[in-house]
């Protein structure tokens, strides 16, 4: 099993969610997060200067069986990309075990 964590633009969340559903990933968790990225320039809006160093993003956490790893990553890459700086990152890590609390079932079948 793999844990796929993605930090994406909040504006792309709906498109990413739909792309994940299309490839059969129907369960994941998400959080609204603030981070600091490489973009250092500020912006001016209605005469007021504000910093863009604190960036609002959405953090997704998806656990999938090994055979869904590449499909899930490609769905996120294609749907989250704008081509601009700040599109986000994807991190992949191994999951040793998973348990379904209701039945005490363990392993990859808990993800279905």
N, C-alpha and C positions, 0 to 999 in steps of 0.2 A: 504494500500500500504506500501511497505517496501523499504528502501534504503539500498542497500548492497554495502559496500565499501571494497575493497580488495587491499592489498599491496602485490605484488608478485614479483618474480624474473623476470627481463626483458627477460631472456632466455626462460621462460615458457609462455610468452604472446601469442604466436601463438597457442599453444596447448590449453590454456585456452579459447581463442577467439573461436576456433573451437568447444570446448566442450559446450560453451554457445550457439552457433548457433544450435548445435545438439539438445538441450533441448528447443529450441524456443525463446531464448533471443537474439534478433537481434539488439537491440539498447542499447548502453552504451557509456560512455565517459571514456577517459583515459588520464593520464599525466605521463611524466617521472619525477620522484622525487628522491631526495637524503635524506637519513635518517641515523640515528645512531642506531645501534642495539646492541645486547648483545655480539656479537663476537668482541673480543678485540685484537686478535693476528694480527701481521703484516705478510707480505709475502716478499720474496726476488725474484726479477725477473731480470735475467742477471746482478746480482751483485748489484742491486739497491733495497734498502728496501723501501717499501711503506705501508701505513696504510690501513687497511680495515674497520676502524671505520666509515667512510663515505661510505654508501652502496647505489649503484644505484638500483632503483626499479621502477616498474610500478604501478601506482595507478589507480584502476578501480572504477567507480561509476555506479551502476546499480539500476534503480528503477523498481520494479515489483509489480504486484498485489499479494495479500497475498497467493494465491494458488500456486504461482511460487517461493515463498521464499525458501523452502527446496530443490527444484529441482536445483535452481540456486546455492545455497550454496554447495550442493553435487558435482555439476559440477566443481566448482572452487576447492574444496578440493581435488578431485580425479585427476584433471589435473595439478594442481600447485605443488603438493607434490613431493619432491625428497627424503625426509626422513632425510635431513641434517638441521643443524641449519641455520636459515635465509630464510626458505621457505615463511614466510610472516604471515599476519594476515587478518582476516575478521571481519568487524564490521557491525551490523545490527541496523537500527533505523526506527522508524515509520515516515511515510509521512502523514501529515494531509490532504493535498489537492494537486491536479495537474490540470493544465490548458493547453489546446492547444491554442496557441496564434492565429493561423490562423482563428479558428472558435469560439473562446471563450468557447468551450466545457470544461467541468470540470469532475473530477472523474477518476475512473479506466479505462474507455474507452479511455482516452487520451494516454494510453500506448500501444494501438494496432495500 
